Amino acid sequence: MSPKYVDLMARKKISWANWNFSDDFRSGAVFKSGTCSGSSFSGTGVLEPAGGWVRDRVRTPDDFPTS
């Protein structure tokens, strides 16, 4: 459902943020278990599928007017 919800917000020009920047057991966790107790957060190897999805979405340009 996340893609549908974020797409709806984009159509309505509503911003969004990802709330679960964690490495816990929940399916929405961004990082793989144990990542947060370490010191490296770079690259995609530390990301759970949800984290990869969020990363891809925030790296995709929007079409909001800039002027």
C-alpha positions as CSV (number, residue, x, y, z in Angstrom):
1,M,0.0,0.0,0.0
2,S,2.9,2.4,0.5
3,P,3.5,3.1,-3.2
4,K,-0.2,3.9,-3.6
5,Y,-0.3,6.2,-0.6
6,V,2.9,8.0,-1.6
7,D,1.6,8.4,-5.2
8,L,-1.6,9.9,-3.8
9,M,0.4,12.4,-1.8
10,A,2.5,13.3,-4.8
11,R,-0.6,14.0,-6.8
12,K,-2.0,16.2,-4.0
13,K,1.5,17.9,-3.6
14,I,1.8,16.6,0.0
15,S,5.2,16.0,1.4
16,W,6.1,12.8,3.4
17,A,8.7,11.4,5.6
18,N,9.7,7.9,6.6
19,W,9.2,7.4,10.3
20,N,10.9,4.1,10.9
21,F,14.7,4.5,10.5
22,S,15.5,1.5,12.6
23,D,16.9,-2.0,12.5
24,D,14.1,-3.8,14.4
25,F,12.1,-6.8,13.5
26,R,9.2,-5.0,11.9
27,S,8.7,-5.2,8.2
28,G,9.0,-1.4,7.8
29,A,12.5,-1.2,9.3
30,V,14.9,0.5,7.0
31,F,18.1,-1.2,8.1
32,K,19.1,-4.8,8.5
33,S,19.3,-6.1,12.1
34,G,22.4,-5.0,13.9
35,T,23.1,-2.0,11.6
36,C,22.2,0.6,14.2
37,S,24.7,-0.8,16.7
38,G,27.5,-0.4,14.2
39,S,29.2,2.6,12.6
40,S,28.5,2.2,8.9
41,F,25.2,3.2,7.3
42,S,26.5,3.8,3.8
43,G,25.6,1.8,0.7
44,T,22.6,-0.3,0.0
45,G,23.9,-3.5,1.6
46,V,22.7,-2.4,5.0
47,L,19.1,-1.8,3.8
48,E,16.1,-4.0,4.2
49,P,13.6,-4.1,1.3
50,A,11.6,-1.3,2.9
51,G,14.8,0.8,3.2
52,G,15.6,0.2,-0.5
53,W,12.1,1.3,-1.5
54,V,12.3,4.5,0.6
55,R,15.8,5.3,-0.8
56,D,14.6,4.9,-4.3
57,R,11.5,7.1,-3.7
58,V,13.5,10.0,-2.1
59,R,16.0,9.8,-4.9
60,T,13.3,10.2,-7.6
61,P,12.7,13.8,-8.6
62,D,9.2,15.2,-8.1
63,D,7.4,17.4,-10.5
64,F,6.5,20.2,-8.1
65,P,6.8,23.7,-9.5
66,T,9.8,25.6,-8.4
67,S,8.6,29.1,-9.1
